[in-house]
Amino acid sequence: MARRNLQLVQDKKINGRRSTPLKIQPQDLARFDPITNTQNLFWQMYKRKDALLLHGSAGTGKTFIALYKAMEDVINRGGPYNKLIIIRSAVPSREIGHLPGDYGEKIDVYSIPYQNMMDELYPHKEKPYDRLMEQKKLYFMCTSFVRGITLDNSIIVVDECQNMNDMEINSIMTRVGHSSKIIFCGDFRQTDLYKNNDKSGMKKFIQIAEDMPSFGTVEFGPEDIVRSELVKEHILARVESEEKNEYSA
């Protein structure tokens, strides 16, 4: 796969025990190396910062590398982080209460991209997303359900944050508890919020994060696109078109 430098992990013993067919163990995680300079910058910044903001072009692997580094820490025994929490907004419908089913059924459709990513991270495990949920190593929630909780000993990945308004982003930031790390991922150019009373809060948040010493910000450009050459060509052409329109306006 073009966007990954993949080296699969073999089945090894850890502390004298082999991984069971269902339970996810540290050795089950595939190994990935950064494949662009910007990805490598994130690798280095991840070690130093407890709050990170990855923003920029689509197809650069922002969410994937955030989940990969998070799972490296969460699945290992003895570290400060005992779970990964993925948070995203339920756009286009800000509230999902009207959808049929219980909470898990309501948000399941929004978790599909992360189920697919876990399949890539754990290629030798069947339904790794479900296994990690059962082990209480992985949680998924929408912004509609964030208020009133404190997230301790967690790595929090906030995805598609361009689809969150200022109040939602602020609400998530104030949920971060002790011994936790938070990573925001998004591209303000791709927001699905079009109503005047529901604007994306990401641009404002980028400015706030850059003024916070605790935050590390990493910007991904079209040169970092690894999804496919077609995606890269499309985004470069789109950027050029927008620049021409801006210049001629």
C-alpha positions as CSV (number, residue, x, y, z in Angstrom):
1,M,0.0,0.0,0.0
2,A,1.5,3.3,-1.1
3,R,0.7,5.3,2.0
4,R,2.2,2.9,4.5
5,N,5.6,1.5,5.0
6,L,4.4,-1.7,6.5
7,Q,6.3,-4.3,8.3
8,L,4.0,-6.9,9.9
9,V,4.8,-8.1,13.4
10,Q,5.2,-11.8,13.8
11,D,3.5,-13.8,16.6
12,K,5.9,-13.6,19.5
13,K,5.8,-14.5,23.2
14,I,5.4,-11.7,25.7
15,N,6.1,-12.5,29.3
16,G,6.0,-16.2,28.4
17,R,2.5,-16.1,27.0
18,R,1.2,-16.1,23.4
19,S,-1.6,-13.9,22.2
20,T,-5.0,-15.7,22.3
21,P,-7.0,-15.8,19.1
22,L,-9.3,-13.0,20.4
23,K,-7.4,-10.9,22.9
24,I,-5.2,-8.1,21.4
25,Q,-1.6,-8.1,22.6
26,P,1.2,-5.6,22.1
27,Q,2.9,-7.9,19.5
28,D,-0.2,-8.0,17.4
29,L,0.2,-4.3,16.3
30,A,1.8,-4.0,12.8
31,R,4.8,-1.7,12.6
32,F,4.8,1.5,10.5
33,D,7.5,4.1,9.8
34,P,6.9,7.7,8.8
35,I,7.0,8.1,5.0
36,T,7.1,11.9,4.7
37,N,9.1,14.5,6.5
38,T,5.9,15.9,8.1
39,Q,4.9,12.5,9.4
40,N,8.4,12.2,10.9
41,L,7.9,15.6,12.6
42,F,4.8,14.2,14.2
43,W,6.7,11.1,15.4
44,Q,9.2,13.4,17.1
45,M,6.7,15.8,18.5
46,Y,4.5,13.0,19.9
47,K,7.3,12.1,22.3
48,R,7.5,15.6,23.7
49,K,4.0,17.0,23.7
50,D,0.8,16.0,25.6
51,A,-1.4,18.0,23.2
52,L,-1.1,18.0,19.4
53,L,-2.9,19.4,16.5
54,L,-2.5,17.8,13.1
55,H,-4.1,19.9,10.3
56,G,-3.9,20.2,6.6
57,S,-4.6,18.3,3.4
58,A,-6.7,15.3,3.1
59,G,-5.1,12.0,2.3
60,T,-1.9,12.7,4.4
61,G,-2.6,10.0,7.0
62,K,-3.2,12.3,9.9
63,T,-5.8,10.1,11.6
64,F,-4.0,6.9,10.8
65,I,-0.7,7.9,12.3
66,A,-2.4,9.4,15.4
67,L,-4.2,6.1,16.0
68,Y,-1.0,4.1,15.4
69,K,1.1,6.0,17.9
70,A,-1.8,5.9,20.4
71,M,-2.2,2.2,20.2
72,E,1.5,1.7,20.6
73,D,1.2,3.3,24.1
74,V,-2.3,2.1,25.1
75,I,-1.7,-1.6,24.4
76,N,1.6,-1.7,26.3
77,R,1.5,-2.6,29.9
78,G,2.8,-0.3,32.6
79,G,2.4,3.0,30.8
80,P,0.3,6.0,31.9
81,Y,-2.4,5.5,29.2
82,N,-4.9,2.6,29.5
83,K,-7.3,3.5,26.8
84,L,-7.8,5.2,23.4
85,I,-10.8,7.4,23.1
86,I,-11.9,8.5,19.6
87,I,-14.2,11.5,19.4
88,R,-15.8,13.0,16.3
89,S,-18.8,15.1,15.5
90,A,-22.0,13.5,14.2
91,V,-22.3,15.7,11.1
92,P,-24.4,16.5,9.1
93,S,-26.8,15.9,12.0
94,R,-25.4,17.6,15.0
95,E,-27.7,15.6,17.3
96,I,-28.1,11.9,16.8
97,G,-30.9,11.3,19.3
98,H,-33.5,11.0,16.6
99,L,-31.7,8.0,15.0
100,P,-33.2,4.6,15.8
101,G,-31.5,2.2,18.3
102,D,-29.5,2.5,21.4
103,Y,-26.4,4.7,21.8
104,G,-24.0,2.1,20.3
105,E,-26.3,1.6,17.3
106,K,-26.7,5.4,16.8
107,I,-23.0,6.1,16.5
108,D,-21.9,2.9,14.8
109,V,-22.1,4.4,11.3
110,Y,-19.6,7.0,12.3
111,S,-17.1,4.5,13.6
112,I,-16.7,2.6,10.3
113,P,-13.5,4.5,9.2
114,Y,-11.9,3.6,12.5
115,Q,-12.9,-0.1,12.3
116,N,-11.1,-0.2,8.9
117,M,-8.0,1.5,10.3
118,M,-7.9,-1.0,13.1
119,D,-8.0,-3.8,10.5
120,E,-4.9,-2.3,9.0
121,L,-3.2,-1.9,12.4
122,Y,-4.0,-5.4,13.4
123,P,-3.9,-7.4,10.1
124,H,-3.7,-10.8,11.7
125,K,-6.6,-10.3,14.1
126,E,-10.3,-10.8,13.3
127,K,-12.4,-7.7,14.1
128,P,-9.7,-6.0,16.2
129,Y,-11.9,-2.9,16.7
130,D,-14.5,-5.1,18.5
131,R,-11.7,-7.0,20.5
132,L,-10.2,-3.7,21.7
133,M,-13.7,-2.4,22.7
134,E,-14.2,-5.7,24.7
135,Q,-10.9,-5.2,26.4
136,K,-11.9,-1.7,27.3
137,K,-8.8,-0.4,25.5
138,L,-10.8,1.5,22.9
139,Y,-13.8,3.8,23.1
140,F,-15.7,5.8,20.5
141,M,-18.0,8.7,21.2
142,C,-19.6,11.6,19.4
143,T,-19.4,15.2,20.7
144,S,-23.1,15.1,21.7
145,F,-22.1,12.8,24.6
146,V,-18.9,14.4,25.9
147,R,-20.2,16.8,28.5
148,G,-20.0,15.9,32.1
149,I,-17.1,13.4,31.8
150,T,-13.4,13.5,32.7
151,L,-10.9,11.6,30.6
152,D,-8.0,10.4,32.8
153,N,-5.2,8.1,31.7
154,S,-6.3,8.3,28.1
155,I,-5.1,9.1,24.7
156,I,-7.8,11.1,23.0
157,V,-7.9,11.4,19.2
158,V,-10.4,14.1,18.1
159,D,-11.0,13.5,14.4
160,E,-12.6,15.6,11.7
161,C,-12.5,18.6,14.1
162,Q,-13.2,20.9,11.2
163,N,-16.8,19.7,11.7
164,M,-16.9,20.9,15.2
165,N,-18.0,24.4,16.3
166,D,-16.0,26.5,18.8
167,M,-18.2,25.3,21.7
168,E,-17.7,21.6,20.9
169,I,-13.9,22.0,20.6
170,N,-13.8,23.9,23.9
171,S,-16.0,21.3,25.6
172,I,-13.6,18.5,24.5
173,M,-10.5,20.4,25.7
174,T,-12.0,20.9,29.1
175,R,-12.7,17.1,29.5
176,V,-9.0,16.2,29.5
177,G,-8.0,14.8,32.9
178,H,-4.8,13.6,34.5
179,S,-2.1,11.6,32.7
180,S,-3.8,12.1,29.3
181,K,-2.7,13.0,25.8
182,I,-4.9,14.6,23.2
183,I,-4.5,14.8,19.4
184,F,-6.7,16.8,17.2
185,C,-6.9,16.0,13.4
186,G,-8.7,17.9,10.7
187,D,-8.6,20.2,7.7
188,F,-10.6,23.4,7.9
189,R,-11.0,23.5,4.1
190,Q,-13.2,20.4,4.3
191,T,-15.8,21.5,6.8
192,D,-19.4,20.2,6.4
193,L,-20.7,23.1,8.5
194,Y,-22.4,25.6,6.2
195,K,-24.9,27.4,8.4
196,N,-24.1,30.8,9.6
197,N,-25.0,29.9,13.2
198,D,-22.9,26.7,13.2
199,K,-19.5,27.6,11.9
200,S,-16.4,25.5,12.2
201,G,-14.3,26.4,15.2
202,M,-11.1,24.9,13.8
203,K,-9.4,28.1,12.4
204,K,-9.9,29.8,15.8
205,F,-8.6,26.7,17.6
206,I,-5.4,26.6,15.4
207,Q,-4.6,30.1,16.6
208,I,-5.3,29.2,20.2
209,A,-3.2,26.1,20.1
210,E,-0.2,28.0,18.5
211,D,-0.3,30.3,21.6
212,M,-0.2,27.4,24.1
213,P,3.3,26.1,25.0
214,S,1.8,22.7,25.8
215,F,0.6,22.2,22.2
216,G,2.5,21.0,19.3
217,T,1.1,21.8,15.9
218,V,1.9,20.0,12.6
219,E,0.7,21.2,9.3
220,F,0.4,18.8,6.4
221,G,0.5,20.1,2.8
222,P,-0.3,18.6,-0.6
223,E,3.2,17.3,-0.8
224,D,2.4,15.0,2.1
225,I,-0.5,13.2,0.4
226,V,0.1,9.5,0.5
227,R,-3.4,8.1,-0.2
228,S,-3.0,7.9,-4.0
229,E,-1.5,9.9,-6.9
230,L,-5.0,10.7,-8.1
231,V,-5.9,12.3,-4.8
232,K,-2.7,14.3,-4.8
233,E,-3.3,15.5,-8.3
234,H,-6.9,16.5,-7.5
235,I,-6.0,18.5,-4.4
236,L,-3.1,20.2,-6.1
237,A,-5.4,21.2,-8.9
238,R,-8.0,22.4,-6.5
239,V,-5.5,24.5,-4.5
240,E,-4.3,26.1,-7.8
241,S,-7.9,26.8,-8.9
242,E,-8.7,28.5,-5.5
243,E,-5.6,30.6,-5.7
244,K,-6.5,31.8,-9.2
245,N,-10.0,32.6,-8.2
246,E,-8.8,34.5,-5.1
247,Y,-6.3,36.5,-7.3
248,S,-8.9,37.4,-9.9
249,A,-11.6,38.4,-7.4
